[in-house]
Amino acid sequence: MAEGYLTTHVLDTAKGVPAEGVRIQLYCLAPERALVAETLTNADGRTDKPILPKEDFAPGTYELVFFAGDYLKATGQAGEAPMFLDEIPLRFGMADVQAHYHVPLLLSAYGYSTYRGS
């Protein structure tokens, strides 16, 4: 049985706070793109549980979609229409069935970054 799992969180780097209420979808991309999970970030900018828990983990290529535009609108940071950032897709691979993968999003209205965290 795989022991790997996937977590994520969102930080609002413009305000210096966790981004609460960001909708996130997780897709597995093979053999075809399929929705695996959907959740919202909590007050700490994290999901309440792993977005891909140990019992569902499988190696492969995945995509996290962060609905940043909704969050930016709700916090008054969206700017003029059309927004510079709206849905942010992050594609990544997970190969190690024993690893904890953590893929956060650092967000502002005009830029974002990510990394493999711990």
C-alpha positions as CSV (number, residue, x, y, z in Angstrom):
1,M,0.0,0.0,0.0
2,A,1.2,3.5,-0.9
3,E,2.2,5.7,2.0
4,G,2.5,8.9,-0.1
5,Y,0.0,11.8,0.1
6,L,-0.5,15.3,-1.2
7,T,-1.2,18.5,0.7
8,T,-1.4,22.2,-0.4
9,H,-2.0,25.6,1.1
10,V,-2.4,29.2,-0.3
11,L,-0.7,32.3,1.1
12,D,-1.7,35.8,0.1
13,T,1.7,37.4,-0.3
14,A,0.2,40.9,-1.0
15,K,-1.6,41.0,2.4
16,G,0.8,38.7,4.3
17,V,-1.9,36.3,5.4
18,P,-3.2,32.8,4.7
19,A,-5.7,32.8,1.8
20,E,-9.0,31.5,3.3
21,G,-11.8,30.3,1.1
22,V,-9.8,29.4,-2.1
23,R,-11.5,26.7,-4.1
24,I,-9.0,24.0,-5.3
25,Q,-9.5,21.1,-7.6
26,L,-7.2,18.2,-8.1
27,Y,-7.1,16.3,-11.4
28,C,-5.2,13.1,-12.3
29,L,-4.0,13.5,-15.9
30,A,-3.6,9.8,-17.0
31,P,-5.1,7.9,-18.7
32,E,-7.3,11.0,-19.2
33,R,-7.9,14.1,-17.2
34,A,-10.2,13.2,-14.3
35,L,-11.3,15.2,-11.2
36,V,-10.0,13.5,-8.1
37,A,-10.9,16.0,-5.3
38,E,-12.3,19.5,-4.7
39,T,-11.9,21.5,-1.5
40,L,-11.7,25.0,0.1
41,T,-8.9,26.4,2.1
42,N,-9.6,27.1,5.8
43,A,-8.6,30.1,7.9
44,D,-5.0,28.9,7.9
45,G,-4.9,28.8,4.1
46,R,-4.7,25.0,4.2
47,T,-7.1,22.2,3.4
48,D,-8.7,20.4,6.4
49,K,-7.2,17.1,5.3
50,P,-4.7,16.0,2.5
51,I,-6.2,16.7,-0.9
52,L,-4.9,13.3,-1.9
53,P,-4.8,11.0,1.2
54,K,-2.6,7.9,1.6
55,E,-5.4,5.5,0.7
56,D,-6.0,7.2,-2.7
57,F,-2.3,8.0,-3.6
58,A,-1.0,6.7,-6.9
59,P,2.1,7.8,-8.8
60,G,1.4,9.9,-11.8
61,T,1.0,13.4,-13.3
62,Y,-1.5,15.6,-11.5
63,E,-2.9,19.1,-11.8
64,L,-4.0,21.4,-9.0
65,V,-6.3,24.2,-10.1
66,F,-6.5,27.2,-7.8
67,F,-9.6,29.5,-8.3
68,A,-7.6,32.6,-7.4
69,G,-9.9,35.0,-9.2
70,D,-12.8,34.3,-6.9
71,Y,-10.5,34.9,-3.9
72,L,-9.0,38.1,-5.4
73,K,-12.5,39.5,-6.1
74,A,-13.7,38.6,-2.6
75,T,-10.7,40.4,-1.0
76,G,-10.9,43.5,-3.3
77,Q,-7.6,42.7,-5.1
78,A,-8.9,41.7,-8.5
79,G,-8.3,45.0,-10.3
80,E,-9.9,45.9,-13.6
81,A,-11.6,43.3,-15.8
82,P,-10.4,41.1,-17.3
83,M,-8.3,40.0,-14.2
84,F,-4.7,39.3,-14.8
85,L,-5.0,36.0,-12.8
86,D,-8.1,33.9,-12.5
87,E,-7.7,30.1,-12.5
88,I,-4.2,28.9,-11.9
89,P,-3.3,25.4,-13.0
90,L,-0.2,23.7,-11.6
91,R,1.0,20.4,-13.3
92,F,3.4,18.2,-11.5
93,G,4.5,14.6,-11.2
94,M,4.6,12.4,-8.2
95,A,6.7,9.2,-8.4
96,D,7.7,8.3,-4.9
97,V,4.9,6.2,-3.3
98,Q,6.4,6.7,0.1
99,A,6.7,10.6,0.0
100,H,4.7,13.5,1.3
101,Y,4.2,15.9,-1.6
102,H,3.3,19.5,-0.6
103,V,2.5,21.9,-3.4
104,P,1.7,25.4,-2.0
105,L,0.6,28.5,-3.9
106,L,2.0,32.0,-3.0
107,L,-0.4,34.4,-4.5
108,S,-0.9,38.1,-5.3
109,A,-3.1,39.8,-7.9
110,Y,-0.3,40.0,-10.4
111,G,1.9,37.0,-9.7
112,Y,2.3,33.7,-8.0
113,S,4.9,31.1,-7.2
114,T,5.0,27.5,-6.1
115,Y,7.6,24.9,-5.0
116,R,7.7,21.4,-3.6
117,G,7.5,21.9,0.1
118,S,7.6,19.6,3.1
